[in-house]
């Protein structure tokens, strides 16, 4: 019988990194696409930590839903306006 090779540590590490990206990215997307309030502390912190193009896309999605209703959350409006 042929012995089965055990998966390596790098394989498990890759799975863990992919899972973390999926969870954090999913939580960020839930914030920018479905939040009823743009001032969710966890959503704001995730958005602030995203790379600039992703943060801009998130701010654009929030702006489309909340512009004219409230002030922008931290990281989306430098001057206090959308």
Phi and psi restraints in degrees (range 20) as a CNS / XPLOR table:
assign (resid 1 and name C) (resid 2 and name N)
       (resid 2 and name CA) (resid 2 and name C) 1.0 -81.4 20.0 2
assign (resid 2 and name N) (resid 2 and name CA)
       (resid 2 and name C) (resid 3 and name N) 1.0 137.4 20.0 2
assign (resid 2 and name C) (resid 3 and name N)
       (resid 3 and name CA) (resid 3 and name C) 1.0 -80.7 20.0 2
assign (resid 3 and name N) (resid 3 and name CA)
       (resid 3 and name C) (resid 4 and name N) 1.0 141.5 20.0 2
assign (resid 3 and name C) (resid 4 and name N)
       (resid 4 and name CA) (resid 4 and name C) 1.0 -85.2 20.0 2
assign (resid 4 and name N) (resid 4 and name CA)
       (resid 4 and name C) (resid 5 and name N) 1.0 134.4 20.0 2
assign (resid 4 and name C) (resid 5 and name N)
       (resid 5 and name CA) (resid 5 and name C) 1.0 -78.0 20.0 2
assign (resid 5 and name N) (resid 5 and name CA)
       (resid 5 and name C) (resid 6 and name N) 1.0 134.5 20.0 2
assign (resid 5 and name C) (resid 6 and name N)
       (resid 6 and name CA) (resid 6 and name C) 1.0 -74.1 20.0 2
assign (resid 6 and name N) (resid 6 and name CA)
       (resid 6 and name C) (resid 7 and name N) 1.0 141.3 20.0 2
assign (resid 6 and name C) (resid 7 and name N)
       (resid 7 and name CA) (resid 7 and name C) 1.0 -61.3 20.0 2
assign (resid 7 and name N) (resid 7 and name CA)
       (resid 7 and name C) (resid 8 and name N) 1.0 144.6 20.0 2
assign (resid 7 and name C) (resid 8 and name N)
       (resid 8 and name CA) (resid 8 and name C) 1.0 -80.5 20.0 2
assign (resid 8 and name N) (resid 8 and name CA)
       (resid 8 and name C) (resid 9 and name N) 1.0 167.0 20.0 2
assign (resid 8 and name C) (resid 9 and name N)
       (resid 9 and name CA) (resid 9 and name C) 1.0 -60.7 20.0 2
assign (resid 9 and name N) (resid 9 and name CA)
       (resid 9 and name C) (resid 10 and name N) 1.0 -38.4 20.0 2
assign (resid 9 and name C) (resid 10 and name N)
       (resid 10 and name CA) (resid 10 and name C) 1.0 -62.8 20.0 2
assign (resid 10 and name N) (resid 10 and name CA)
       (resid 10 and name C) (resid 11 and name N) 1.0 -34.0 20.0 2
assign (resid 10 and name C) (resid 11 and name N)
       (resid 11 and name CA) (resid 11 and name C) 1.0 -62.5 20.0 2
assign (resid 11 and name N) (resid 11 and name CA)
       (resid 11 and name C) (resid 12 and name N) 1.0 -46.7 20.0 2
assign (resid 11 and name C) (resid 12 and name N)
       (resid 12 and name CA) (resid 12 and name C) 1.0 -66.5 20.0 2
assign (resid 12 and name N) (resid 12 and name CA)
       (resid 12 and name C) (resid 13 and name N) 1.0 -37.1 20.0 2
assign (resid 12 and name C) (resid 13 and name N)
       (resid 13 and name CA) (resid 13 and name C) 1.0 -64.0 20.0 2
assign (resid 13 and name N) (resid 13 and name CA)
       (resid 13 and name C) (resid 14 and name N) 1.0 -42.2 20.0 2
assign (resid 13 and name C) (resid 14 and name N)
       (resid 14 and name CA) (resid 14 and name C) 1.0 -61.7 20.0 2
assign (resid 14 and name N) (resid 14 and name CA)
       (resid 14 and name C) (resid 15 and name N) 1.0 -42.9 20.0 2
assign (resid 14 and name C) (resid 15 and name N)
       (resid 15 and name CA) (resid 15 and name C) 1.0 -61.2 20.0 2
assign (resid 15 and name N) (resid 15 and name CA)
       (resid 15 and name C) (resid 16 and name N) 1.0 -43.1 20.0 2
assign (resid 15 and name C) (resid 16 and name N)
       (resid 16 and name CA) (resid 16 and name C) 1.0 -64.3 20.0 2
assign (resid 16 and name N) (resid 16 and name CA)
       (resid 16 and name C) (resid 17 and name N) 1.0 -41.4 20.0 2
assign (resid 16 and name C) (resid 17 and name N)
       (resid 17 and name CA) (resid 17 and name C) 1.0 -66.1 20.0 2
assign (resid 17 and name N) (resid 17 and name CA)
       (resid 17 and name C) (resid 18 and name N) 1.0 -43.3 20.0 2
assign (resid 17 and name C) (resid 18 and name N)
       (resid 18 and name CA) (resid 18 and name C) 1.0 -62.4 20.0 2
assign (resid 18 and name N) (resid 18 and name CA)
       (resid 18 and name C) (resid 19 and name N) 1.0 -41.1 20.0 2
assign (resid 18 and name C) (resid 19 and name N)
       (resid 19 and name CA) (resid 19 and name C) 1.0 -64.4 20.0 2
assign (resid 19 and name N) (resid 19 and name CA)
       (resid 19 and name C) (resid 20 and name N) 1.0 -42.0 20.0 2
assign (resid 19 and name C) (resid 20 and name N)
       (resid 20 and name CA) (resid 20 and name C) 1.0 -63.6 20.0 2
assign (resid 20 and name N) (resid 20 and name CA)
       (resid 20 and name C) (resid 21 and name N) 1.0 -43.4 20.0 2
assign (resid 20 and name C) (resid 21 and name N)
       (resid 21 and name CA) (resid 21 and name C) 1.0 -62.7 20.0 2
assign (resid 21 and name N) (resid 21 and name CA)
       (resid 21 and name C) (resid 22 and name N) 1.0 -40.4 20.0 2
assign (resid 21 and name C) (resid 22 and name N)
       (resid 22 and name CA) (resid 22 and name C) 1.0 -65.4 20.0 2
assign (resid 22 and name N) (resid 22 and name CA)
       (resid 22 and name C) (resid 23 and name N) 1.0 -42.5 20.0 2
assign (resid 22 and name C) (resid 23 and name N)
       (resid 23 and name CA) (resid 23 and name C) 1.0 -68.6 20.0 2
assign (resid 23 and name N) (resid 23 and name CA)
       (resid 23 and name C) (resid 24 and name N) 1.0 -48.6 20.0 2
assign (resid 23 and name C) (resid 24 and name N)
       (resid 24 and name CA) (resid 24 and name C) 1.0 -67.3 20.0 2
assign (resid 24 and name N) (resid 24 and name CA)
       (resid 24 and name C) (resid 25 and name N) 1.0 -43.4 20.0 2
assign (resid 24 and name C) (resid 25 and name N)
       (resid 25 and name CA) (resid 25 and name C) 1.0 -64.2 20.0 2
assign (resid 25 and name N) (resid 25 and name CA)
       (resid 25 and name C) (resid 26 and name N) 1.0 -38.2 20.0 2
assign (resid 25 and name C) (resid 26 and name N)
       (resid 26 and name CA) (resid 26 and name C) 1.0 -65.5 20.0 2
assign (resid 26 and name N) (resid 26 and name CA)
       (resid 26 and name C) (resid 27 and name N) 1.0 -41.0 20.0 2
assign (resid 26 and name C) (resid 27 and name N)
       (resid 27 and name CA) (resid 27 and name C) 1.0 -66.7 20.0 2
assign (resid 27 and name N) (resid 27 and name CA)
       (resid 27 and name C) (resid 28 and name N) 1.0 -40.1 20.0 2
assign (resid 27 and name C) (resid 28 and name N)
       (resid 28 and name CA) (resid 28 and name C) 1.0 -62.6 20.0 2
assign (resid 28 and name N) (resid 28 and name CA)
       (resid 28 and name C) (resid 29 and name N) 1.0 -45.0 20.0 2
assign (resid 28 and name C) (resid 29 and name N)
       (resid 29 and name CA) (resid 29 and name C) 1.0 -64.4 20.0 2
assign (resid 29 and name N) (resid 29 and name CA)
       (resid 29 and name C) (resid 30 and name N) 1.0 -38.7 20.0 2
assign (resid 29 and name C) (resid 30 and name N)
       (resid 30 and name CA) (resid 30 and name C) 1.0 -60.2 20.0 2
assign (resid 30 and name N) (resid 30 and name CA)
       (resid 30 and name C) (resid 31 and name N) 1.0 -38.2 20.0 2
assign (resid 30 and name C) (resid 31 and name N)
       (resid 31 and name CA) (resid 31 and name C) 1.0 -66.2 20.0 2
assign (resid 31 and name N) (resid 31 and name CA)
       (resid 31 and name C) (resid 32 and name N) 1.0 -52.1 20.0 2
assign (resid 31 and name C) (resid 32 and name N)
       (resid 32 and name CA) (resid 32 and name C) 1.0 -74.8 20.0 2
assign (resid 32 and name N) (resid 32 and name CA)
       (resid 32 and name C) (resid 33 and name N) 1.0 -25.5 20.0 2
assign (resid 32 and name C) (resid 33 and name N)
       (resid 33 and name CA) (resid 33 and name C) 1.0 -98.4 20.0 2
assign (resid 33 and name N) (resid 33 and name CA)
       (resid 33 and name C) (resid 34 and name N) 1.0 -30.2 20.0 2
assign (resid 33 and name C) (resid 34 and name N)
       (resid 34 and name CA) (resid 34 and name C) 1.0 -128.7 20.0 2
assign (resid 34 and name N) (resid 34 and name CA)
       (resid 34 and name C) (resid 35 and name N) 1.0 -1.2 20.0 2
assign (resid 34 and name C) (resid 35 and name N)
       (resid 35 and name CA) (resid 35 and name C) 1.0 -63.9 20.0 2
assign (resid 35 and name N) (resid 35 and name CA)
       (resid 35 and name C) (resid 36 and name N) 1.0 138.3 20.0 2
assign (resid 35 and name C) (resid 36 and name N)
       (resid 36 and name CA) (resid 36 and name C) 1.0 -85.2 20.0 2
assign (resid 36 and name N) (resid 36 and name CA)
       (resid 36 and name C) (resid 37 and name N) 1.0 -13.4 20.0 2
assign (resid 36 and name C) (resid 37 and name N)
       (resid 37 and name CA) (resid 37 and name C) 1.0 -136.7 20.0 2
assign (resid 37 and name N) (resid 37 and name CA)
       (resid 37 and name C) (resid 38 and name N) 1.0 125.5 20.0 2
assign (resid 37 and name C) (resid 38 and name N)
       (resid 38 and name CA) (resid 38 and name C) 1.0 -75.1 20.0 2
assign (resid 38 and name N) (resid 38 and name CA)
       (resid 38 and name C) (resid 39 and name N) 1.0 -1.7 20.0 2
assign (resid 38 and name C) (resid 39 and name N)
       (resid 39 and name CA) (resid 39 and name C) 1.0 -104.3 20.0 2
assign (resid 39 and name N) (resid 39 and name CA)
       (resid 39 and name C) (resid 40 and name N) 1.0 30.2 20.0 2
assign (resid 39 and name C) (resid 40 and name N)
       (resid 40 and name CA) (resid 40 and name C) 1.0 -68.9 20.0 2
assign (resid 40 and name N) (resid 40 and name CA)
       (resid 40 and name C) (resid 41 and name N) 1.0 120.7 20.0 2
assign (resid 40 and name C) (resid 41 and name N)
       (resid 41 and name CA) (resid 41 and name C) 1.0 -61.9 20.0 2
assign (resid 41 and name N) (resid 41 and name CA)
       (resid 41 and name C) (resid 42 and name N) 1.0 -41.4 20.0 2
assign (resid 41 and name C) (resid 42 and name N)
       (resid 42 and name CA) (resid 42 and name C) 1.0 -67.2 20.0 2
assign (resid 42 and name N) (resid 42 and name CA)
       (resid 42 and name C) (resid 43 and name N) 1.0 -43.3 20.0 2
assign (resid 42 and name C) (resid 43 and name N)
       (resid 43 and name CA) (resid 43 and name C) 1.0 -62.4 20.0 2
assign (resid 43 and name N) (resid 43 and name CA)
       (resid 43 and name C) (resid 44 and name N) 1.0 -41.4 20.0 2
assign (resid 43 and name C) (resid 44 and name N)
       (resid 44 and name CA) (resid 44 and name C) 1.0 -63.6 20.0 2
assign (resid 44 and name N) (resid 44 and name CA)
       (resid 44 and name C) (resid 45 and name N) 1.0 -45.7 20.0 2
assign (resid 44 and name C) (resid 45 and name N)
       (resid 45 and name CA) (resid 45 and name C) 1.0 -63.6 20.0 2
assign (resid 45 and name N) (resid 45 and name CA)
       (resid 45 and name C) (resid 46 and name N) 1.0 -39.9 20.0 2
assign (resid 45 and name C) (resid 46 and name N)
       (resid 46 and name CA) (resid 46 and name C) 1.0 -64.2 20.0 2
assign (resid 46 and name N) (resid 46 and name CA)
       (resid 46 and name C) (resid 47 and name N) 1.0 -42.1 20.0 2
assign (resid 46 and name C) (resid 47 and name N)
       (resid 47 and name CA) (resid 47 and name C) 1.0 -64.2 20.0 2
assign (resid 47 and name N) (resid 47 and name CA)
       (resid 47 and name C) (resid 48 and name N) 1.0 -38.3 20.0 2
assign (resid 47 and name C) (resid 48 and name N)
       (resid 48 and name CA) (resid 48 and name C) 1.0 -66.7 20.0 2
assign (resid 48 and name N) (resid 48 and name CA)
       (resid 48 and name C) (resid 49 and name N) 1.0 -27.8 20.0 2
assign (resid 48 and name C) (resid 49 and name N)
       (resid 49 and name CA) (resid 49 and name C) 1.0 -88.2 20.0 2
assign (resid 49 and name N) (resid 49 and name CA)
       (resid 49 and name C) (resid 50 and name N) 1.0 -8.9 20.0 2
assign (resid 49 and name C) (resid 50 and name N)
       (resid 50 and name CA) (resid 50 and name C) 1.0 -73.7 20.0 2
assign (resid 50 and name N) (resid 50 and name CA)
       (resid 50 and name C) (resid 51 and name N) 1.0 154.1 20.0 2
assign (resid 50 and name C) (resid 51 and name N)
       (resid 51 and name CA) (resid 51 and name C) 1.0 -61.1 20.0 2
assign (resid 51 and name N) (resid 51 and name CA)
       (resid 51 and name C) (resid 52 and name N) 1.0 155.5 20.0 2
assign (resid 51 and name C) (resid 52 and name N)
       (resid 52 and name CA) (resid 52 and name C) 1.0 -50.5 20.0 2
assign (resid 52 and name N) (resid 52 and name CA)
       (resid 52 and name C) (resid 53 and name N) 1.0 -47.7 20.0 2
assign (resid 52 and name C) (resid 53 and name N)
       (resid 53 and name CA) (resid 53 and name C) 1.0 -64.0 20.0 2
assign (resid 53 and name N) (resid 53 and name CA)
       (resid 53 and name C) (resid 54 and name N) 1.0 -36.9 20.0 2
assign (resid 53 and name C) (resid 54 and name N)
       (resid 54 and name CA) (resid 54 and name C) 1.0 -71.7 20.0 2
assign (resid 54 and name N) (resid 54 and name CA)
       (resid 54 and name C) (resid 55 and name N) 1.0 -40.7 20.0 2
assign (resid 54 and name C) (resid 55 and name N)
       (resid 55 and name CA) (resid 55 and name C) 1.0 -61.5 20.0 2
assign (resid 55 and name N) (resid 55 and name CA)
       (resid 55 and name C) (resid 56 and name N) 1.0 -41.7 20.0 2
assign (resid 55 and name C) (resid 56 and name N)
       (resid 56 and name CA) (resid 56 and name C) 1.0 -63.8 20.0 2
assign (resid 56 and name N) (resid 56 and name CA)
       (resid 56 and name C) (resid 57 and name N) 1.0 -41.4 20.0 2
assign (resid 56 and name C) (resid 57 and name N)
       (resid 57 and name CA) (resid 57 and name C) 1.0 -63.0 20.0 2
assign (resid 57 and name N) (resid 57 and name CA)
       (resid 57 and name C) (resid 58 and name N) 1.0 -40.7 20.0 2
assign (resid 57 and name C) (resid 58 and name N)
       (resid 58 and name CA) (resid 58 and name C) 1.0 -64.0 20.0 2
assign (resid 58 and name N) (resid 58 and name CA)
       (resid 58 and name C) (resid 59 and name N) 1.0 -43.8 20.0 2
assign (resid 58 and name C) (resid 59 and name N)
       (resid 59 and name CA) (resid 59 and name C) 1.0 -64.4 20.0 2
assign (resid 59 and name N) (resid 59 and name CA)
       (resid 59 and name C) (resid 60 and name N) 1.0 -37.6 20.0 2
assign (resid 59 and name C) (resid 60 and name N)
       (resid 60 and name CA) (resid 60 and name C) 1.0 -63.4 20.0 2
assign (resid 60 and name N) (resid 60 and name CA)
       (resid 60 and name C) (resid 61 and name N) 1.0 -40.0 20.0 2
assign (resid 60 and name C) (resid 61 and name N)
       (resid 61 and name CA) (resid 61 and name C) 1.0 -66.7 20.0 2
assign (resid 61 and name N) (resid 61 and name CA)
       (resid 61 and name C) (resid 62 and name N) 1.0 -41.6 20.0 2
assign (resid 61 and name C) (resid 62 and name N)
       (resid 62 and name CA) (resid 62 and name C) 1.0 -66.0 20.0 2
assign (resid 62 and name N) (resid 62 and name CA)
       (resid 62 and name C) (resid 63 and name N) 1.0 -40.3 20.0 2
assign (resid 62 and name C) (resid 63 and name N)
       (resid 63 and name CA) (resid 63 and name C) 1.0 -61.5 20.0 2
assign (resid 63 and name N) (resid 63 and name CA)
       (resid 63 and name C) (resid 64 and name N) 1.0 -41.8 20.0 2
assign (resid 63 and name C) (resid 64 and name N)
       (resid 64 and name CA) (resid 64 and name C) 1.0 -62.1 20.0 2
assign (resid 64 and name N) (resid 64 and name CA)
       (resid 64 and name C) (resid 65 and name N) 1.0 -31.2 20.0 2
assign (resid 64 and name C) (resid 65 and name N)
       (resid 65 and name CA) (resid 65 and name C) 1.0 -92.6 20.0 2
assign (resid 65 and name N) (resid 65 and name CA)
       (resid 65 and name C) (resid 66 and name N) 1.0 -29.4 20.0 2
assign (resid 65 and name C) (resid 66 and name N)
       (resid 66 and name CA) (resid 66 and name C) 1.0 -120.6 20.0 2
assign (resid 66 and name N) (resid 66 and name CA)
       (resid 66 and name C) (resid 67 and name N) 1.0 -1.7 20.0 2
assign (resid 66 and name C) (resid 67 and name N)
       (resid 67 and name CA) (resid 67 and name C) 1.0 -61.0 20.0 2
assign (resid 67 and name N) (resid 67 and name CA)
       (resid 67 and name C) (resid 68 and name N) 1.0 134.5 20.0 2
assign (resid 67 and name C) (resid 68 and name N)
       (resid 68 and name CA) (resid 68 and name C) 1.0 85.3 20.0 2
assign (resid 68 and name N) (resid 68 and name CA)
       (resid 68 and name C) (resid 69 and name N) 1.0 -10.9 20.0 2
assign (resid 68 and name C) (resid 69 and name N)
       (resid 69 and name CA) (resid 69 and name C) 1.0 -102.1 20.0 2
assign (resid 69 and name N) (resid 69 and name CA)
       (resid 69 and name C) (resid 70 and name N) 1.0 -29.4 20.0 2
assign (resid 69 and name C) (resid 70 and name N)
       (resid 70 and name CA) (resid 70 and name C) 1.0 -159.6 20.0 2
assign (resid 70 and name N) (resid 70 and name CA)
       (resid 70 and name C) (resid 71 and name N) 1.0 171.1 20.0 2
assign (resid 70 and name C) (resid 71 and name N)
       (resid 71 and name CA) (resid 71 and name C) 1.0 -73.4 20.0 2
assign (resid 71 and name N) (resid 71 and name CA)
       (resid 71 and name C) (resid 72 and name N) 1.0 158.0 20.0 2
assign (resid 71 and name C) (resid 72 and name N)
       (resid 72 and name CA) (resid 72 and name C) 1.0 -73.9 20.0 2
assign (resid 72 and name N) (resid 72 and name CA)
       (resid 72 and name C) (resid 73 and name N) 1.0 150.5 20.0 2
assign (resid 72 and name C) (resid 73 and name N)
       (resid 73 and name CA) (resid 73 and name C) 1.0 -72.4 20.0 2
assign (resid 73 and name N) (resid 73 and name CA)
       (resid 73 and name C) (resid 74 and name N) 1.0 167.6 20.0 2
assign (resid 73 and name C) (resid 74 and name N)
       (resid 74 and name CA) (resid 74 and name C) 1.0 -55.8 20.0 2
assign (resid 74 and name N) (resid 74 and name CA)
       (resid 74 and name C) (resid 75 and name N) 1.0 134.4 20.0 2
assign (resid 74 and name C) (resid 75 and name N)
       (resid 75 and name CA) (resid 75 and name C) 1.0 93.4 20.0 2
assign (resid 75 and name N) (resid 75 and name CA)
       (resid 75 and name C) (resid 76 and name N) 1.0 -11.2 20.0 2
assign (resid 75 and name C) (resid 76 and name N)
       (resid 76 and name CA) (resid 76 and name C) 1.0 -106.6 20.0 2
assign (resid 76 and name N) (resid 76 and name CA)
       (resid 76 and name C) (resid 77 and name N) 1.0 -19.7 20.0 2
assign (resid 76 and name C) (resid 77 and name N)
       (resid 77 and name CA) (resid 77 and name C) 1.0 -139.5 20.0 2
assign (resid 77 and name N) (resid 77 and name CA)
       (resid 77 and name C) (resid 78 and name N) 1.0 109.1 20.0 2
assign (resid 77 and name C) (resid 78 and name N)
       (resid 78 and name CA) (resid 78 and name C) 1.0 -70.2 20.0 2
assign (resid 78 and name N) (resid 78 and name CA)
       (resid 78 and name C) (resid 79 and name N) 1.0 -32.3 20.0 2
assign (resid 78 and name C) (resid 79 and name N)
       (resid 79 and name CA) (resid 79 and name C) 1.0 -102.0 20.0 2
assign (resid 79 and name N) (resid 79 and name CA)
       (resid 79 and name C) (resid 80 and name N) 1.0 9.1 20.0 2
assign (resid 79 and name C) (resid 80 and name N)
       (resid 80 and name CA) (resid 80 and name C) 1.0 87.3 20.0 2
assign (resid 80 and name N) (resid 80 and name CA)
       (resid 80 and name C) (resid 81 and name N) 1.0 6.2 20.0 2
assign (resid 80 and name C) (resid 81 and name N)
       (resid 81 and name CA) (resid 81 and name C) 1.0 -134.3 20.0 2
assign (resid 81 and name N) (resid 81 and name CA)
       (resid 81 and name C) (resid 82 and name N) 1.0 158.9 20.0 2
